[in-house]
Amino acid sequence: FIFRLMMCLSLLTMVASCSKDDEAPVVYQEVNYATLNGTWMLTELNGTPLQEGQYVYITFNRKEHTFEMYDNMGSMYSHKSTGSFEIEEDEELGYILTGEYDYSHDLWNEYIVSEMTDETMKWTMKDNSEDVSVYTRCAEIPDDILNGSRSLR
């Protein structure tokens, strides 16, 4: 009797411990104007975190299909860009993000947006699959960037 009781307790412990260790599956969202809306920070570029002091912040406005971006990539000073963006769905590639800058009317590279969750999304350049950016949702662009007082140390 004691042997059976020990076996039952062992089996119950194994079943309970297995179910607690299972991680919740990652739930990817559809990429659309509502899910893209808000402020995002570039956290990884081509598999590597950004160097200390570097940043790219982009805020998408879903209603107006506009963006406002602050970055210091390639400069020690912050650069502000504004423009418009569109999301298209491609049957083979998925969701394609395109944009146009207001002042120069230059077009963005086209990006395939994938693996989008509530907190992160991955952009892969359509014409260069090795150019991959990971963005993380954030509450807002920091004030020292908005007012131009942050620069590289």
MIBAFI-820929 format. One record per residue (C-alpha): residue in one letter; residue number from 0; x, y, z. Coordinates in pm, whole numbers, plus 50000, padded with zeros to 5 digits. Example, Ala and Ser with C-alpha at 12.3 -4.5 7.8 and 13.67 -1.06 7.14 Angstrom:
2
(sese 'A' 0 (51230 49550 50780));
(sese 'S' 1 (51367 49894 50714));
% end
This chain:
153
(sese 'F' 0 (50000 50000 50000));
(sese 'I' 1 (50277 50245 50090));
(sese 'F' 2 (50455 50171 49758));
(sese 'R' 3 (50138 50252 49560));
(sese 'L' 4 (50082 50569 49759));
(sese 'M' 5 (50440 50682 49692));
(sese 'M' 6 (50396 50610 49318));
(sese 'C' 7 (50073 50812 49305));
(sese 'L' 8 (50231 51105 49487));
(sese 'S' 9 (50534 51095 49257));
(sese 'L' 10 (50312 51089 48950));
(sese 'L' 11 (50103 51381 49077));
(sese 'T' 12 (50416 51582 49153));
(sese 'M' 13 (50557 51522 48804));
(sese 'V' 14 (50231 51621 48632));
(sese 'A' 15 (50192 51934 48844));
(sese 'S' 16 (50552 52043 48793));
(sese 'C' 17 (50534 51994 48414));
(sese 'S' 18 (50224 52205 48375));
(sese 'K' 19 (50373 52492 48577));
(sese 'D' 20 (50692 52504 48367));
(sese 'D' 21 (50511 52549 48037));
(sese 'E' 22 (50552 52900 47907));
(sese 'A' 23 (50256 53075 47754));
(sese 'P' 24 (50282 53073 47375));
(sese 'V' 25 (50380 53400 47209));
(sese 'V' 26 (50076 53559 47050));
(sese 'Y' 27 (50153 53755 46736));
(sese 'Q' 28 (49923 54036 46632));
(sese 'E' 29 (49801 54138 46293));
(sese 'V' 30 (50000 54437 46172));
(sese 'N' 31 (49760 54724 46112));
(sese 'Y' 32 (49727 55094 46187));
(sese 'A' 33 (49579 55030 46533));
(sese 'T' 34 (49848 54785 46648));
(sese 'L' 35 (50130 55000 46508));
(sese 'N' 36 (49994 55317 46672));
(sese 'G' 37 (50213 55464 46947));
(sese 'T' 38 (50581 55511 47023));
(sese 'W' 39 (50850 55254 46950));
(sese 'M' 40 (51223 55246 47027));
(sese 'L' 41 (51483 55061 46819));
(sese 'T' 42 (51643 54811 47056));
(sese 'E' 43 (51830 54578 46822));
(sese 'L' 44 (51989 54618 46480));
(sese 'N' 45 (52100 54311 46284));
(sese 'G' 46 (52107 54092 46595));
(sese 'T' 47 (52304 54340 46808));
(sese 'P' 48 (52177 54587 47070));
(sese 'L' 49 (52240 54953 46985));
(sese 'Q' 50 (52559 55108 47114));
(sese 'E' 51 (52525 55305 47436));
(sese 'G' 52 (52384 55649 47362));
(sese 'Q' 53 (52243 55562 47019));
(sese 'Y' 54 (51869 55577 46966));
(sese 'V' 55 (51584 55573 46720));
(sese 'Y' 56 (51234 55657 46843));
(sese 'I' 57 (50936 55659 46612));
(sese 'T' 58 (50577 55751 46691));
(sese 'F' 59 (50303 55635 46455));
(sese 'N' 60 (49968 55816 46435));
(sese 'R' 61 (49713 55563 46313));
(sese 'K' 62 (49441 55813 46226));
(sese 'E' 63 (49656 56047 46017));
(sese 'H' 64 (49896 55776 45886));
(sese 'T' 65 (50185 56000 45990));
(sese 'F' 66 (50505 55941 46185));
(sese 'E' 67 (50751 56147 46386));
(sese 'M' 68 (51100 56004 46428));
(sese 'Y' 69 (51400 56111 46638));
(sese 'D' 70 (51736 55945 46587));
(sese 'N' 71 (52107 56003 46628));
(sese 'M' 72 (52234 55724 46406));
(sese 'G' 73 (52540 55857 46227));
(sese 'S' 74 (52543 56181 46426));
(sese 'M' 75 (52605 56289 46782));
(sese 'Y' 76 (52298 56514 46764));
(sese 'S' 77 (51932 56426 46748));
(sese 'H' 78 (51762 56447 46410));
(sese 'K' 79 (51384 56483 46376));
(sese 'S' 80 (51201 56348 46071));
(sese 'T' 81 (50831 56351 45994));
(sese 'G' 82 (50627 56200 45718));
(sese 'S' 83 (50352 55960 45621));
(sese 'F' 84 (50335 55580 45618));
(sese 'E' 85 (50127 55301 45471));
(sese 'I' 86 (50078 54934 45553));
(sese 'E' 87 (50011 54690 45272));
(sese 'E' 88 (49951 54318 45293));
(sese 'D' 89 (50139 54095 45049));
(sese 'E' 90 (50017 53736 45013));
(sese 'E' 91 (50370 53595 45009));
(sese 'L' 92 (50566 53834 45229));
(sese 'G' 93 (50311 53949 45486));
(sese 'Y' 94 (50278 54309 45601));
(sese 'I' 95 (50488 54571 45421));
(sese 'L' 96 (50554 54910 45584));
(sese 'T' 97 (50640 55199 45354));
(sese 'G' 98 (50687 55567 45424));
(sese 'E' 99 (50771 55902 45276));
(sese 'Y' 100 (50954 56187 45448));
(sese 'D' 101 (50776 56525 45449));
(sese 'Y' 102 (51055 56761 45349));
(sese 'S' 103 (51263 56563 45102));
(sese 'H' 104 (50981 56342 44971));
(sese 'D' 105 (51234 56057 44983));
(sese 'L' 106 (51082 55715 45029));
(sese 'W' 107 (51177 55469 45302));
(sese 'N' 108 (51311 55131 45220));
(sese 'E' 109 (51023 54886 45229));
(sese 'Y' 110 (51011 54678 45547));
(sese 'I' 111 (50837 54349 45617));
(sese 'V' 112 (50689 54379 45966));
(sese 'S' 113 (50664 54046 46147));
(sese 'E' 114 (50657 53886 46489));
(sese 'M' 115 (50452 54174 46626));
(sese 'T' 116 (50334 54142 46986));
(sese 'D' 117 (50195 54402 47226));
(sese 'E' 118 (50554 54496 47314));
(sese 'T' 119 (50784 54422 47019));
(sese 'M' 120 (50798 54395 46641));
(sese 'K' 121 (51058 54297 46387));
(sese 'W' 122 (51129 54486 46063));
(sese 'T' 123 (51317 54313 45782));
(sese 'M' 124 (51421 54515 45480));
(sese 'K' 125 (51231 54379 45181));
(sese 'D' 126 (51534 54391 44951));
(sese 'N' 127 (51792 54279 45210));
(sese 'S' 128 (51681 54002 45447));
(sese 'E' 129 (51996 54049 45657));
(sese 'D' 130 (51891 54404 45756));
(sese 'V' 131 (51672 54335 46059));
(sese 'S' 132 (51553 54582 46323));
(sese 'V' 133 (51368 54504 46646));
(sese 'Y' 134 (51151 54775 46798));
(sese 'T' 135 (51012 54780 47150));
(sese 'R' 136 (50702 54975 47249));
(sese 'C' 137 (50763 55257 47496));
(sese 'A' 138 (50542 55512 47668));
(sese 'E' 139 (50690 55819 47501));
(sese 'I' 140 (50995 55980 47350));
(sese 'P' 141 (51213 56110 47638));
(sese 'D' 142 (51193 56486 47699));
(sese 'D' 143 (51568 56540 47658));
(sese 'I' 144 (51541 56403 47304));
(sese 'L' 145 (51230 56606 47221));
(sese 'N' 146 (51393 56930 47335));
(sese 'G' 147 (51726 56847 47171));
(sese 'S' 148 (51938 56841 47486));
(sese 'R' 149 (52052 56476 47464));
(sese 'S' 150 (52367 56400 47268));
(sese 'L' 151 (52624 56122 47270));
(sese 'R' 152 (52867 56131 47560));
% end
